[in-house]
Amino acid sequence: MLSKGKLRHIYPSDNIYLLVKSYKDEIAIVLFNANEQELSFEASQIKKFLPEAKGLFNLKLKEEINFNLNNQIRINKMSAEIF
């Protein structure tokens, strides 16, 4: 999947960077936090970039995030999360 498909680069706000990689029916997302403090925001803010998705699964934390439950996404300072 990583060497094929489409890659979208999204820069939604200061020091936040989002990569969306899609191939066939699979999607991977990497969220980067380049801030000096932890970042927390509602998962529904990612929904606008993934209109057909119902949620995310954090591969590092093994945690499911449902867009309909107003879950929060937290990213440590100067780090990234993979969904």
N, C-alpha and C positions, 0 to 999 in steps of 0.2 A: 504494500500500500504506500509506503513512503517514497518509492521511486516512480510511481505512476499516479495519474489523476491530476486534480487541480489543487492549487495552493492559493489561498487568499490571505493577504496581510492586512490587518485592521489595527488602526491606532485610535481607539475610542477616546482616550483622554491622556493627560500628562503622565508620562512614565508607565503607562499600561500598554501592553502590546499583545495582540491576539493573532495566532496563526490557525487557520482552518484548512485542514487537508482532507479532501474527499476523493474517493475512488469507488465507483459502482455504488453500492448501498452502504458503504462504511465511511464514517467521519471521525477524524481525530482532531482534538483542539488542544493547543498549548497556550496557556495564559502566563504572561511574564509580568512581574511586578518589579520595576526598576526604582521604586521609591525607597526612602530610608526608614519607612515605617510599614507595619503590617497593613494590608488592604482588606477591607470587608465590604461586600455589596450584595444586593439581592440577585439570586441566580436568574431571575426573570429578565435582567438587563442583557443577558447573553442570548435570550430567546429571539430577539430581533435579528440576530445573525444566523439563527437556525430555526426558521419558521415551522418546520415540520417535526422538530424534536419535542419530546415530552419531558426530557431531563438529561442529566449528565451522569457519568460514572467516573469518579476520580481514581485513576489507575494506581497512584502512589498510596493513597489513603484507604483504598478499597471501600469507598463511600459513594452511595447513590444520592443524587440531588434531583428532586422533582421540581420542575418549574411551577407547578400548580400549588405547591405548599409554602411558597415564600421562603424557601431555604436560603441561607446565606453562604456565599463563597468567601473563604478566607485564604489569602496568599501571604506568606511571610515576606518580610522585606528582602529585596534583592534576590528573589527566587522565582520559581515557575511551578505550575501544576499542569498535569496532563490528564485530559479527559477523553 
